[in-house]
Amino acid sequence: MASRFYVTTPIYYINDVPHLGTAYTTIAADVLCRYHRLRGHESRMLTGTDEHGLKIQRAAEARGIAPGPHADEIAAAFRATWPKLGCAPDDFIRTSEARHKKGVQELWRRIQERGDIYLGHYEGLYCVGCEAYYTEKDLQQPGNICPLHNRPAESVKEESYFFRLSRYGDALLDYYRRNPSFVQPASRLNEVTSFVREGLQDLSVSRTTFQWGIPVPGDPKHVMYVWFDALANYMTALREPEDNTRFWPADVHIMGKDILRFHAVYWPAFLLSAGYSEAELPRQVLAHGFLTYSGQKMSKTLRNTISPVEVAEAISEAAAGALPGGQGAAAGAPPIGVDVVRYCLMRAISFGHDGDFSVQDLLARYASELGNALGNLLNRVLPFAEEVPEKGAPGPLEEELASAQRQASAAASAAFDANQPTRALDAIWTAIAAANLYVDKAAPWVAKKTDPARLATIVATLIEQLEAISVMISPVLPVVADRMRDQLGLPPIAPEVGLDQWPLNPPVRKPGAKLRRGSPIFPRLEKDKEAELLA
């Protein structure tokens, strides 16, 4: 039986359209899912939209429309964005769907039957932006200012159902101790552990002051707290319209560090209360850092938000225009801008840490790491042959390169297995550097004049390396990988459940296969186009 892999993004709040931060999270999930499919694992990726709560109701009111049509419009924008960034989720769940409502109400009943939900009154502070309850010590003083949204939390006083979160502090601490990889990176686990050790208070899990939410079973004047509603999506999406419960528990929940507490404390507590065993808890909660743009926090007020789709489209247009005669996408080649954005987000920002994205850095990496290193390697090899030549006996240089490839492949797969795409790319680029160094040492331009048999061995060796590299980069750079393979006379990568296609060793190509040298994948961009991108 093939191994299974289930990765999720948070379901995104629909008070705004997709942006660089949501793209980063979704691309990371897509990369990991593609990697596991490549390894032959039966894999599933989930994303979606979180559509309930006071913030959504107010956002709709500000637009002069009802929450339902507002939700439909923004959810459609999210759904349409992900294919434009090369992401292929298997399911897109909306919390307004009937399948979700049914599942989350069942979760409520299970917890209530175990005596962990009771009726009381809540009086305290609530940040609508976070959709979270806070104490004064959580906020900046004076004024009870939310540190994330820089505005005062609101005073709330209402009847509420409570979840007995206080019952689960010891169980959670014991679980963290025995499962140190549950929260990654380790620094985030320390934060979560400290929070739980301070003592957990029972959690208000319903509201009565607005109605845009899922009704509490048996008491429809209450709607569920938006986070009780939202977290359940990871399970409700597996139940209908088809039974995919074999994928539970999730292998990794990916989210920003600002919502780690909900995933690492509240969610496992809800599951334990509902009768799930520790073995049925999510295997890992992976919290990435905050993204800035050109060194500044992204803000609509500062007018420095950036659309990753627009950046990808601009790069594709600039690259197509840089080819002779304006070739590229117009000539049938898939646009590469999506892959450039994916690569820069995964390579430049060490996963789990804060990071900065800028067009300047993207252009530098396009020219150096993608163009000069990867693209140039392909361009250095293909002019020497029209078909795969007969490979002779390997010498010391070939053995050295094969060893470097094996080490890079093992390191990259270990990094992907650890949900660390940045480290995986670092390892893959050592293989690319080793192949370029091999070209320098083997000097095929000399062998072409003096030793045709030696030239054949050099070219065949490099073609095998390029094939391996095309597979290794494919989780992050799927378009580029297939364009490389087309020029190498290879079919597109086609993952198959149960078939591991990861190149632990350099592949062996049969001689005689035709090569198809094409236009450069990463053409040098013209200065005026770079200036337009930087404007």
Phi, psi and omega in degrees: 000133180291147174294157179243152179218129182230117181237143181230150163263166167294154170281132193274139181288136190262031173279353180206167181277168180302146181218188186299322181294315178292326177296318180302312181297315184290320177297319179300316179296319179296319179300312181295321180294318178297319179299313183292326174297321178299328179278002179088009181278143173286110194240151182215132177240133181239136168219183181166198183228141179261111196245002183252171175115166183295323181298321180290319179300317180290322178298320178293317179299322180296334178269353180077025178230167179285156181301325182299305178298324175300314180297318180301317184293312184287323177299321178297324178295318177296313182300322182284337185287319191297318175299330179290346176248019176075015183264137183231071178297147179280338180210150177229110184255142175244137181289351175274355181285150180297323182296326179286315179304315180299314183291320183286327175292326176294319177299317178302313182298318181297318180290319180296321180297335179271005176080017183260007174233129180220160182267135178205204177231135178254134172221118182176204186251141183219128174264116180293324179300318178275343192050052185217148176272141181225156168261168182300326181289342177281343189250162178279135181246152358282162172104000180052053184273128175291125182292338180275324186251354175056038173214158186295142169289153182266145174281131183235136175217113183196161172294141184207148166276144181240146172260134183283067179298329182299338179290342194250006181300309182296319180297320179293315180299319178295321179293316178301318183297319183274348181227070186296343178270003181301318176246128177230147357290171186301328180298327179287325176298320178299319179296314181296315180299317179298319179299315182291322180297333179292346180106126181267135175261150176302146191253128174293125185236020173209160178227150177238353186272359171209167188238002182275085181184186180271125182298143174289132180303126178084355181210073190292352175286347174259140167247151184292144171306135190302329181282329172297316178298308190291316185298330182293346184301330183297335177259321183296330180291341182272352190263323181220152007280350176232156184278106177244025184296347177296344180279346181279141006278160177298141176284322179204130168263123178255134178199169174286155184296341181290341179243022180296318184304319181297322184276328186263345180241298186295313186297310177296328177294317176302316183293316178299319179296325182283000176100007177281146180277168177300326179294343181260007175280154176306143186284328180207142172247116186248112184255119176267166183278186178276149176255137170248163178241116182053040175085359181241146172298135181286134184205136175296329179295318179281352180057039180239020174288156184222140178267117179297329178294317179295322177297315180299317180294322179293320178295316179300316181295317180295319180292319179296320180289341181279348180277153180305130179072014181065039180290201178104229184302324180294335180266010176103353179281133180299143179294139185263353186302323178301314181294325179297315178296315179302313182298312184295321178294319182282330185271321189280336187243107181299122189295129183105348183241161174295152180203167183239138175245135176213153177294326177301314180294320179300315180294323178295317179290325176302313183288317188273297189284321181272310182286299185290324183272297186282305183298318182293329177300314178298317182292336180281340186262311191296330179297345185272353183201151175258349176211165180293121183277170176287125183270131177274187180296134180290143175253191182303321180294321179292319178296320179297317180293318179299320178296317179297321180294317180298317180295316180295319180297315180295318180293320180293317180294322177296322179292315177298319178299330179271010179061042181233079183297330179297313178296324179297316179294322176304315181294317181297321181288341171290325176294320178295318178297320179296321179293320177295322177295322177299318178301315180299316183285319184283335175049068181299334179295331175283314180299329179300326182274332191242335189209086182302324180294319178294320177301318180299318179295317180298311183294316179298320178299315182290325177297320177296319178295318179295324176297314179299317180296321180299325178288315185294325181278347191299328177299327182264321186239066185295323180292313180298318180301315181290326176292321174300313184294326177298316179290334178274003180074029183245151176285162174301154177292131181232094180302145180220128181302129179091352181248113179275115182254009181290131185278081178295332175233156177302134180290162178249121178263136175286137179294151177103343179296135184286140173259152183230081180297126181238195178292154176305137180288325180240076180294152179293126182283143178287150185300322181292327177290321176298319180297321178296320180294327182278345184293000000 
